[in-house]
Amino acid sequence: MPVLVPAWLVLADISAQALRLYCLYKLQLPNFSRPPVHFPQCPAQVAATLQLDLEQYEAARQELIAVGAVEEDHRVDEAGTVRTVLIVNELSPSQKEEDDKRERWRQEQRAKLRAEGSTGQARAAAKGFVYVIAQAGTSRVKIGYARDVTSRLKNLQTSNPYQLEVLWHTRGNRSLEDALHRRFAKYRTQGEWFEFGRLNPVTTVESAVNDIRPR
């Protein structure tokens, strides 16, 4: 059975024995709640499978723990017995931290929208649209909110020397608009205008909306 080793782990300064041990752990743990009998069941059997002695096995295990490739979690079952559970990580510690930050941000935005959605004011605001209007032929866009997107485009065009076009819009309120402005702050050029460079503004904004909205 092939095993994919994350690139960050391949580039980490760990031994070949540790990489082989990671692969064996990855084969065992995610695929079986109870590994088949032919799988090694204890440290001595794991070491033997990898053609290591117990001291080498322990050294490889500590390498994986040190770089964050595996974690040991101590859990208490219903009988009160403490069991050590091994967790195999696909992401590096820094990647996990970023992933956790993004998930916390999504949860905060969903909670905020749910709270505002419970008020009459937020429900009224939701009658409008959050839109993406672009300077034609570029990735420079305006992310905004309006009750009538067509009228908003006409008003913007009167004061803009460049041709503008509506790329995308969705039902939403000012809270959604604000959340998107915070999400894409690093792309902001001025006011509500953002430069997405090589990114597709529509798919990027639409993906962010799907993350923010309560599910």
DRENVEX-568215 format. One record per residue (C-alpha): residue number from 1; x, y, z; residue in three letters. Coordinates in steps of 0.5 Angstrom, whole numbers. Each point is the difference from the previous one (the first is absolute). Layout:
BEGIN
TORFI resi    xx    yy    zz resn
TORFI  NUM     X     Y     Z  ALA
...
END
This chain:
BEGIN
TORFI resi    xx    yy    zz resn
TORFI    1     0     0     0  MET
TORFI    2     3     7    -2  PRO
TORFI    3     1     5     5  VAL
TORFI    4     1     7    -1  LEU
TORFI    5     5     4     4  VAL
TORFI    6    -1     8     1  PRO
TORFI    7     5     4    -4  ALA
TORFI    8     2     4     6  TRP
TORFI    9     1    -7     4  LEU
TORFI   10     5    -2    -6  VAL
TORFI   11     4     7     1  LEU
TORFI   12     0    -1     7  ALA
TORFI   13     7    -2     3  ASP
TORFI   14    -2    -7     3  ILE
TORFI   15     3    -7    -2  SER
TORFI   16    -3    -5    -5  ALA
TORFI   17    -2    -4     6  GLN
TORFI   18    -4     5     3  ALA
TORFI   19    -3     1    -7  LEU
TORFI   20    -2    -8    -1  ARG
TORFI   21    -3     0     7  LEU
TORFI   22    -4     6    -2  TYR
TORFI   23    -3    -4    -6  CYS
TORFI   24    -1    -6     4  LEU
TORFI   25    -4     4     5  TYR
TORFI   26    -4     3    -5  LYS
TORFI   27    -2    -6    -3  LEU
TORFI   28    -2    -3     6  GLN
TORFI   29    -4     6     4  LEU
TORFI   30    -4     3    -5  PRO
TORFI   31    -3    -6    -4  ASN
TORFI   32    -2    -5     6  PHE
TORFI   33    -3     1     6  SER
TORFI   34     3    -6     2  ARG
TORFI   35     6    -2    -4  PRO
TORFI   36     0    -7    -3  PRO
TORFI   37     4    -5     4  VAL
TORFI   38     5     0    -5  HIS
TORFI   39     2     7     1  PHE
TORFI   40     5     1     6  PRO
TORFI   41    -3     1     6  GLN
TORFI   42     5     2     5  CYS
TORFI   43     7     4     0  PRO
TORFI   44     4    -6    -1  ALA
TORFI   45    -4    -3    -6  GLN
TORFI   46     0     7    -3  VAL
TORFI   47     8     1     1  ALA
TORFI   48     0    -7    -3  ALA
TORFI   49    -4     1    -6  THR
TORFI   50     5     6    -2  LEU
TORFI   51     6    -4     2  GLN
TORFI   52     2     4     6  LEU
TORFI   53     1    -1     7  ASP
TORFI   54    -4     3     5  LEU
TORFI   55     5     6     2  GLU
TORFI   56     0     2    -8  GLN
TORFI   57    -8    -1     0  TYR
TORFI   58     0     5     6  GLU
TORFI   59     5     5    -3  ALA
TORFI   60    -4     0    -6  ALA
TORFI   61    -7     1     4  ARG
TORFI   62     3     6     4  GLN
TORFI   63     2     3    -7  GLU
TORFI   64    -7     0    -2  LEU
TORFI   65    -3     2     6  ILE
TORFI   66     6     6     0  ALA
TORFI   67    -2     3    -7  VAL
TORFI   68    -8    -1     1  GLY
TORFI   69    -1    -6    -5  ALA
TORFI   70    -3    -4     6  VAL
TORFI   71    -3     2     7  GLU
TORFI   72    -2    -5     6  GLU
TORFI   73    -7     2     3  ASP
TORFI   74    -1    -3     7  HIS
TORFI   75    -8    -2     0  ARG
TORFI   76    -4    -3     5  VAL
TORFI   77    -5    -5    -2  ASP
TORFI   78    -7    -2     3  GLU
TORFI   79     3    -5     5  ALA
TORFI   80     5     5     3  GLY
TORFI   81     6    -3    -4  THR
TORFI   82     5     5    -3  VAL
TORFI   83     2    -1    -7  ARG
TORFI   84     5     3    -4  THR
TORFI   85    -2     2    -7  VAL
TORFI   86     5     1    -6  LEU
TORFI   87    -2     6    -4  ILE
TORFI   88     3     0    -7  VAL
TORFI   89     0     7    -3  ASN
TORFI   90     0     2    -8  GLU
TORFI   91     2     8     2  LEU
TORFI   92     6     3     3  SER
TORFI   93    -1     3     7  PRO
TORFI   94     0     7    -4  SER
TORFI   95    -5    -2    -5  GLN
TORFI   96    -4    -3     5  LYS
TORFI   97     0     7     4  GLU
TORFI   98    -2     3    -6  GLU
TORFI   99    -6    -5    -2  ASP
TORFI  100    -2     1     8  ASP
TORFI  101     0     8    -1  LYS
TORFI  102    -4    -1    -7  ARG
TORFI  103    -5    -4     4  GLU
TORFI  104    -1     4     6  ARG
TORFI  105    -1     6    -5  TRP
TORFI  106    -5    -3    -4  ARG
TORFI  107    -4    -2     7  GLN
TORFI  108     0     7     2  GLU
TORFI  109    -3     2    -6  GLN
TORFI  110    -5    -5     0  ARG
TORFI  111    -2     2     7  ALA
TORFI  112     0     7    -1  LYS
TORFI  113    -5    -1    -6  LEU
TORFI  114    -4    -4     4  ARG
TORFI  115    -1     5     5  ALA
TORFI  116    -1     5    -5  GLU
TORFI  117    -5    -4    -3  GLY
TORFI  118    -4     0     6  SER
TORFI  119    -2     7     0  THR
TORFI  120    -5     4    -5  GLY
TORFI  121     5     4    -2  GLN
TORFI  122     5    -5    -3  ALA
TORFI  123    -6    -3    -3  ARG
TORFI  124    -2     6    -4  ALA
TORFI  125     8     1    -2  ALA
TORFI  126     0    -7    -3  ALA
TORFI  127    -5     2    -5  LYS
TORFI  128     6     4    -4  GLY
TORFI  129     6    -3    -3  PHE
TORFI  130     7    -1     1  VAL
TORFI  131     3     1    -7  TYR
TORFI  132     7     0    -4  VAL
TORFI  133     1     5    -5  ILE
TORFI  134     6     0    -4  ALA
TORFI  135     4     5    -4  GLN
TORFI  136    -1    -3    -7  ALA
TORFI  137     6    -5    -2  GLY
TORFI  138     4     1     7  THR
TORFI  139     0    -4     6  SER
TORFI  140    -2     7     4  ARG
TORFI  141    -7    -1     3  VAL
TORFI  142    -4     4     5  LYS
TORFI  143    -4    -5     5  ILE
TORFI  144    -6     4     3  GLY
TORFI  145    -7     0     2  TYR
TORFI  146    -6     3    -4  ALA
TORFI  147    -8    -1     0  ARG
TORFI  148     0     0    -7  ASP
TORFI  149     7    -2    -4  VAL
TORFI  150    -2     3    -7  THR
TORFI  151    -1     7     3  SER
TORFI  152     6    -1     4  ARG
TORFI  153     4    -1    -6  LEU
TORFI  154    -3     6    -4  LYS
TORFI  155     2     4     6  ASN
TORFI  156     7    -2     0  LEU
TORFI  157     1     0    -7  GLN
TORFI  158    -1     8     0  THR
TORFI  159     6     1     4  SER
TORFI  160     4    -5    -3  ASN
TORFI  161     4     1    -6  PRO
TORFI  162     1    -7    -1  TYR
TORFI  163    -5    -5    -3  GLN
TORFI  164    -3    -4     6  LEU
TORFI  165    -4    -7     0  GLU
TORFI  166    -4    -4     5  VAL
TORFI  167     4    -6     1  LEU
TORFI  168    -4    -4     5  TRP
TORFI  169    -6     2     6  HIS
TORFI  170    -3    -4     5  THR
TORFI  171    -6     1     5  ARG
TORFI  172     4     3     7  GLY
TORFI  173     0     6     5  ASN
TORFI  174     5     5     2  ARG
TORFI  175     3    -5     5  SER
TORFI  176     2    -5    -6  LEU
TORFI  177     3     6    -3  GLU
TORFI  178     4     2     6  ASP
TORFI  179     2    -7     1  ALA
TORFI  180     3    -1    -7  LEU
TORFI  181     4     7     0  HIS
TORFI  182     3    -3     7  ARG
TORFI  183     2    -6    -4  ARG
TORFI  184     3     3    -6  PHE
TORFI  185     3     6     4  ALA
TORFI  186     7    -2    -3  LYS
TORFI  187    -3     1    -7  TYR
TORFI  188    -3     7     1  ARG
TORFI  189     3     6    -4  THR
TORFI  190    -5     5     2  GLN
TORFI  191    -7     0     4  GLY
TORFI  192    -4    -5    -3  GLU
TORFI  193     5    -2    -6  TRP
TORFI  194     4    -6     0  PHE
TORFI  195     6    -3    -5  GLU
TORFI  196    -1    -7     0  PHE
TORFI  197     6    -1    -5  GLY
TORFI  198     0    -7    -3  ARG
TORFI  199    -5    -2     5  LEU
TORFI  200    -7    -1    -4  ASN
TORFI  201    -4     5     4  PRO
TORFI  202    -7    -3    -1  VAL
TORFI  203     2    -7     3  THR
TORFI  204     4     3     5  THR
TORFI  205    -5     4     3  VAL
TORFI  206    -6    -5    -1  GLU
TORFI  207     5    -5     4  SER
TORFI  208     0     5     6  ALA
TORFI  209    -7     1     0  VAL
TORFI  210    -1    -8     0  ASN
TORFI  211     5     0     6  ASP
TORFI  212    -4     6     4  ILE
TORFI  213    -7    -2    -1  ARG
TORFI  214    -3    -4     5  PRO
TORFI  215    -1    -8    -2  ARG
END
